[in-house]
Amino acid sequence: MYDVMIIGAGVTGSAIARELMRKKRKVAVLERCSDICEGTSKANSGIVHAGFDATPGTLKAKMNVQGSKRMEALSKELDFSYKRNGSLVLCFEDADRSKLEELLEKAEKNGVEGCQIISGDEVRQMEPQVSDQVVAALYAPAGGIVCPFGLTIALAENACANGVQFFLNQEVQNIVKKDGYYEVCTQDHVYETKLVVNAAGVYADVFHNMVSEQKIQIIPRKGEYCLLDKKVGEFVSHTIFQLPTKYGKGVLVTPTVHGNLMLGPTAVDELDKENIATTAEGLEDLQQRAGLSTPNLPKRQTITSFAGLRAHTEKNDFIIEEVADAPGFIDVAGIESPGLSSAPAIGIYVAEMIEKLLPAEDNPEFVSTRKGVVCMEELSMEERHLMIRKNPAYANVICRCEMVTEGEILDAIHRPLGATTLDGVKRRTRAGMGRCQAGFCSPKTVEILARELGCDISEITKKGRNSGFLTGYDKEEL
């Protein structure tokens, strides 16, 4: 019998799991995929929104601002990449200046510090690549960028180190209300728990509707992105948004914490909760829209494209509450943008809700810090030599694009909630995220995974079940 069972090992579920361990509790997380951070949390803009866009008084506004303010300190505690680079919302027509004033008013009501409206010339002094058509902008110095997988993995690893049990490859198929507890049924196990936290992203409506007569609907909203090479990573330094124009709602242009340039997202509502395919039309559309902000966009430097699904609801606000006709079942649903920014605050908010429902003693053994995988590329020459003396594997470069060594991959495999797939290594070390997109490093990474996990290389997958890419050995059928 668990005290709390969390469905979903994305950034929200992982943040909640970590906060719950500040008390003495038995907590578990169920995840249908082979790794944490396999859904929405891995495919988003990586933006830490300042909080000027959310409607004042909503949970979105409250969680966004609190989460954003918490992010820098959290990045130091848990050792993940974060940078406060500031953001700009561009206005292209004098007639739209009132919309900037509305955003500034929202920012003040939401408690966002430092926002101001600046002229087009001031914008271009800050960002020379910005269009000459820009007449003004809202400048928000509190805006930032973060590694979305780095944040999620850091939260999950710290939760795991503090006693949370993560059950991967466990797809929830049914939830049954019992007298004072719930049975959560997966494809091969039945878990019993006093409380359930539904943090299942685009599937949160499915699990809510299993226990409640008051139905909800999650609308998957697909966003497509382009990622550009590091050689153009300094094309802009701030995150650049657009006010809606006659061309529709704009897309952003932003640097990433790892030195790339990113464009996106589009926004198209989907019926299929699994459709993360990119389209020629979508990618062309986002490049054209991004070009409104920065006409000299170096589109030829695109190294990959991807898409993610946001969990949208008609309520247009986060749903974080105990279900009225299902006591002990807590929805954390509709966590679309700014969900990543809000995650640290949502973790605290839900933990406080649970403390009222199921009080527990303080956990004196809770450890709030965590050390991530070392990044050899970022170390000084002296620090590199020290690492290599400790373990010569740190001298063996596997991924040339990102300068990732065998030592880093070994760390990624053997740490708490370690990598078991090619994508798992990629998200923890960036091996395969560079210019060649894993074209050169994949074979060696697969060999290392098989060796360290004690299995045949044919068993190694890209991202778990139904993603195998090796079918056998050369000439074995001759």
Buried (B, 14 or more C-beta within 10 A) or exposed (E): EBBBBBBBBBBBBBBBBBBBBBBBBBBBBBBBBBBBBBBBBBBBBBBBBBBBBBEBEBBBBBBBBBBBBBBBEBBEBBBBBBBBBBBBBBBBBEEBBEBBEEBBEBBEBBEBEEBEBBEBEBBBEBBEBBBEBBBBBBBBBBBBBBBBBBBBBBBBBBBBBBBBBBBBBBBBEEBEBEEEBBBBBBEEEEBEBBBBBBBBBBBBBBBBBBBBEEEBEBBBBBBBBBBBBBBBBEBBBBBBBBBEBEEEEBBBBBBBBBEBBBBBBBBBEBEEBEEBEBBEEBBEBBBEBBBBBBEEBBBEBBBBBBBBBBBBBEEEBBBBBBBEEBEBBBBBBBBBBBBBBBBBBBBBBBBEBBBEEBEBEEBEEBEEEBEBBBBBBEBEEEEBEEBBEEBEBBBBBBBEBBBBBBBBBBBBBEBBBBBBBBBBBBBBBBBBBBBBBBEBBBEBBBEBBBEBBEEEBBBBBBBBEEEEEBEEEEEEEE
